[in-house]
Amino acid sequence: MNAKPETRNSKLRIGIFGGSGYGGSELLRILLFHPNVEIVFVTANEHAGKSIGEVHRNLLGLIDMNFDRAPENPSRLADLDCVFLALPHGQAMDLVPELPANVKVIDLSGDFRLRDQATFEEHYGRAHTAMQSQAEFVYGLTETNREAIRGARLIANPGCFATATLLGLAPLVANKLISGRVIVDAKTGSSGSGAKPAANTHHPQRMNSFYAYKPFTHQHVPEIEQELERAGDWTSELVFMTHSLPVARGIFASIYTETKSELSGDQLHSLFSDFYRDSFFIRLVKGSPDINWVKTTNFCDIGFAARGQNVVVFSAIDNLVKGAAGQAVQNMNLMFGLDETTGLMLVGTNP
Ligand SMILES: NC(=O)c1ccc[n+]([C@@H]2O[C@H](COP(=O)([O-])OP(=O)(O)OC[C@H]3O[C@@H](n4cnc5c(N)ncnc54)[C@H](OP(=O)(O)O)[C@@H]3O)[C@@H](O)[C@H]2O)c1
């Protein structure tokens, strides 16, 4: 691998804010074995002071650090190279303007994804207090935005549903093939709601259930529309529906649309494989992907089928890896001149 970090020494000095949650847990699982990274501190809120291996039992014996409280004066963190923010929505907008200008930031929350303040405030139900910083953020969907990510200091890591949907649609949009409405029928596992127990993630409620939520109003709708508009002359209507699956990890999106002309399965395959020819983490599969084969990995598996002008694309990711921490590390790699796959050769399990 072609590893050339632009730092004083060979290791990037990294801080993680919100390391005790699920996103933070995955950042730690990946970054602990990243050859170019030194983890300097990891913050928590209620778990501050506890040992990391005690909270994330999968990491027991692999890390000898405790969770810190978030530093009171973030402007003193100038000796870091990069921070990951895995905090609830609304926290990053307070923190980012306080960080030293030399520190790169990758924010996993929704705080800086939307360019329009009114749209943010409508969908996140809070005022945005750092729109000047937002203007500097680059949207971190790695496969479609590599060049901007390489030169960025601030990255807004995409939402998990947005990642699965945009990766499924990107080749069709880039080739201006869509003629009709796009309907996205997407499902997520319960870890999408974070580590704090809640009624909608409680095992007896969730284990045998299946239901839709936030019809037409999910906060990823404007994010997806914004990025489709940025990708080209997007004029189609998007219908986006989210459902809860009785599994812990995984996002599966079925994306239905109509194309301007008839496309065979072979034509679709060559279109997608051409578009993703330099994208190691996109795997084209025959028929349907399966969340089982992407779980714990940074892969996005994509399948498709066509009949006449009707096309359906299936896209599967692990919400916590390609949908959060894995993509965040993929972006960090690009920002520091590393091979995109460094530290991300995560293999799934069979079964
Ligand atoms: N889960 C997913 O699949 C996923 C996917 C993509 C993006 N995201 C986004 O990534 C971010 C983190 O998600 P998550 O699932 O990891 O959430 P989470 O499991 O709830 O973790 C939240 C983290 O933030 C800390 N925290 C909570 N309240 C805080 C406060 N007032 N001040 C400082 N720290 C606080 C928590 O610390 P304590 O636990 O110690 O209190 C914990 O470390 C969210 O913005 C989420 O939308 C999540």
The ligand as a Gaussian input file, in Angstrom:
#p B3LYP/6-31G(d) Opt

LIG

0 1
 N      -25.811000       4.283000      14.642000
 C      -25.688000       4.401000      13.321000
 O      -25.963000       3.455000      12.564000
 C      -25.195000       5.698000      12.709000
 C      -24.914000       5.715000      11.344000
 C      -24.482000       6.914000      10.749000
 C      -24.368000       8.061000      11.531000
 N      -24.682000       8.015000      12.851000
 C      -24.559000       9.261000      13.624000
 O      -23.368000       9.185000      14.403000
 C      -23.553000       9.874000      15.638000
 C      -23.289000       8.884000      16.781000
 O      -24.233000       7.826000      16.672000
 P      -24.205000       6.554000      17.621000
 O      -25.145000       5.578000      17.045000
 O      -22.802000       6.172000      17.896000
 O      -24.851000       7.205000      18.956000
 P      -24.741000       6.656000      20.438000
 O      -24.498000       5.191000      20.420000
 O      -25.954000       7.174000      21.134000
 O      -23.444000       7.386000      21.034000
 C      -23.422000       8.774000      21.318000
 C      -22.102000       9.159000      21.919000
 O      -22.164000      10.544000      22.281000
 C      -21.957000      10.697000      23.695000
 N      -22.869000      11.741000      24.193000
 C      -24.206000      11.662000      24.365000
 N      -24.700000      12.818000      24.829000
 C      -23.635000      13.635000      24.963000
 C      -23.490000      14.973000      25.428000
 N      -24.525000      15.699000      25.844000
 N      -22.244000      15.524000      25.404000
 C      -21.186000      14.809000      24.991000
 N      -21.259000      13.525000      24.560000
 C      -22.473000      12.966000      24.544000
 C      -22.292000       9.361000      24.290000
 O      -21.589000       9.223000      25.532000
 P      -22.174000       8.328000      26.769000
 O      -22.687000       7.060000      26.157000
 O      -20.958000       8.105000      27.613000
 O      -23.240000       9.124000      27.428000
 C      -21.758000       8.416000      23.205000
 O      -20.369000       8.300000      23.298000
 C      -25.001000      10.386000      15.651000
 O      -25.023000      11.721000      15.265000
 C      -25.685000       9.495000      14.611000
 O      -26.781000      10.106000      13.994000
 C      -25.071000       6.856000      13.471000

